Amino acid sequence: MSDVPQQTPPPKPPPPPAAAREEDEIVERRTLRDYYIILRERFWIAFPLALLVSLGVGYYQSRQTPMYMSTATMQFEKPDRIVTTEGVTNPAVQSEIDINTNIEILKSDRLRERVIHSLTPEEVKILQRPYLKDLPPGASPPSAAAAMPNVDVSAVRNSLLIRITTTDRDPEAAKIIADKYVDQFMQYLLENVGGKNEYAVDWLTSRAEQLRRESEAAALKLQNFMQAQGMVSLDDSTNLITARLQAVSNALTQNQLQLLQLQAQYSQIQQYIQSGQNLLEIQAIATHGEIPSLVSQLMSLKQQQQVLAERYLERYPKMIDIANQISVAQSQLDKAIKLAVDEIKSQLAKTIDAEKRLEAEKAIQEKAFLHLGDVRTEYESLKNQSDVKRKNYMDILDRLNQTQTTSNIDKIPLRPLDRAQIAGAPYTPNMGRIIKTCTGLGVLVFLGVAVGLSFIDDRIKSAWDVEHFIGANLLGIIPEIGQIKDEDKYQLVLNNKPNPGQESFLSVYSSVKIQSKLDFPKSILVTSTIPGEGKTLVSCNLAGAFARHGRNTLLIDCDLRRPMLHRHYKQANNNGLISWYENGADLESDLLGNPHLGIVKIGENLSLLCSGGRSKTPSELLESNTFAQLLERLKRRFDLIVVDSPPLGAVTDSLLIAERIDEVIYVCRFNRAYRKHIKLYIKALRSGKNEILGIVLNGLSPRRIEYYSNYRYYRSYKKYYGAQT
């Protein structure tokens, strides 16, 4: 062969299949069969979970507290006309709007409060009765407002009827509240429409008596409180304690100022004594008691001594007499100074004691003031309650007097139709509804878990993952051939043994020929994401398929870190790429006969180029121009070069090799590598000049092949060859 390289235009990478052809839009959408596969694959995860959730919800709902229902009915009607004159208001129901207005009044918080206040102590105990058994020891039962049953008010369609339905854990409580709502609503209409009949008078009389008792009880409580506190007038006590606290605070402030002054004087005296200075320089000493007169006397005697000293000697009687007087005066002055110092010290001690007493007195007055504040709060609260209850009593009494002295001929357009009845059995829990709810919930959980896990599980599994999510062609699906011996599985196609695996590799061969846009000679890189996905298996059998079809094929082991091809073909790995590169990388001699390169013929039209050892840093070889020239020269001698490379997810060697290769086949093992990683690595390969022929999906069982793809010929192939054998 000629060594002149053939100039072929560089291939353009094809667009992803999903974007290249308009008809592929149909493939990108999941079909019902895809969802059936999802449900079937995760059935034993989703079904137990759905069963557990539905049974748990059903058990919880069946354990709900039994609830009882009571219903009371009221009817609105047009009042009788007694006189022909028109009143100020027309209480008759004119339209559906009036009924809806009354329904909203029945639902209002105001009417609810009226019902609560109308309950007697015995009725309140009935409302609290269902909660007593659940109370912890020493706890108080809930209030009437908290124990109120649920109330629902609705209008009966196409009628003037209103239905009041109450539900509670106690059937008697449900009946009481339903009837109370009817009674209080009628009283509300009496008060607002103006009907003042005997029914209203009776209610006002009962209410007035109740408020009178409450007012008297509040007044008695206030009186007892004042007696217990010994108070006649709260304001006088407050003023007295405030005046005492102010006086003590002023005295304490003055005492603190005096204490600061005395402490400064005494500290100055101590400094003068320690330094030997004259204490008379301190104003407080110099002006104390007899000290000024003694100082003046001493100075006068000293002046006289100076005058006499000019005339007499020291032993002269007058000199002796004046010296004695000076000594006596000096002694008296020293005693006066000492007395002044002691007096200042005594005043300092008294001032400190006075400060302690004043602070204690101030604390007592403050405590009394705070106590008075607490008493004032309780007193004012009791007084306000008494005043409010007194005013309420007077207001209702005035209303009663007005009602008794007036009359109204209007009739309230309402009458109770049916009183509530005590329910004989609870209406909840409803087992029929619980079964329906649990069944629907179980179906939703089953579907949600199965579909949700399919989106969470990002591993590649199906043709849809390849063609839609990754956007590549599916070249073929290789079934699981673990039952075949290792020395046979890598030469299935080359040995031409009938096997479903052989047919799958021939299918990949056909897809490669269809997808390839380049003429021979050319090179194909086979890689994967992670180790163990079967890229070496695909490389060997794909090379064998081309060799069987008459193409002179070279299989190169470019996994220089973990070479494996020499083992599968039982060849020594002494010569190969690494040994050739380390021995000068000779390109001029015959490459097929180069002993360092060591190309061996392993079958008809099939040769093998081993790695020639192992290398931890093969990038120097793979990035060199020598390696690129080697591939170009080998393409002159072979129709096809199949390169088995390391996984892209483990090392970057495959990207370096891909720069020298024409086409790439990506091998993915079922349920092994993640789709996002595959998509990322294929994107990296497409960024170069390479043409991505597609993906080979490896390691599927026949059952999974039927589920996850449309390649149904495997089952037919098995039946066909099974019949032959």
Secondary structure, 3 states (H helix, E strand, C coil): CCCCCCCCCCCCCCCCHHHHCHHHHCCCCCCHHHHHHHHHHCHHHHHHHHHHHHHHHHHHHHCCCCEEEEEEEEEECCCCCCCCCCCCCCCCCCCHHHHHHHHHHHHCHHHHHHHHHHCCHHHHHHHHHHHHHHCCCCCCCCCCCCCCCEEEEEECCCCCEEEEEEEECCHHHHHHHHHHHHHHHHHHHHHHHCCCCHHHHHHHHHHHHHHHHHHHHHHHHHHHHHHHHCCCCHHHHHHHHHHHHHHHHHHHHHHHHHHHHHHHHHHHHHHHHHHCCCHHHCHHHHCCCCHHHHHHHHHHHHHHHHHHHCCCCCCCHHHHHHHHHHHHHHHHHHHHHHHHHHHHHHHHHHHHHHHHHHHHHHHHHHHHHHHHHHHHHHHHHHHHHHHHHHHHHHHHHHHHHHHHHCCCCCCCCEEEEECCCCCCCCCECCHHHHHHHHHHHHHHHHHHHHHHHHHHCCECCCHHHHHHHHCCCEEEEEECCCCCCHHHHCCHHHHCCCCHHHHHHHHHHHHHHHHCCCCCCEEEEEEECCCCCCHHHHHHHHHHHHHHCCCCEEEEECCCCCCCHHHHCCCCCCCEHHHHHHCCCCCCCCCCCCCCCCCEEEECCEEEECECCCCCCCHHHHHCHHHHHHHHHHHHHCCEEEEECCCCCCCCHHHHHHCCCCEEEEEEECCCCEHHHHHHHHHHHHCCCCEEEEEEEEEECHHHHHHHCCCCHHHHHHHHHHHHC
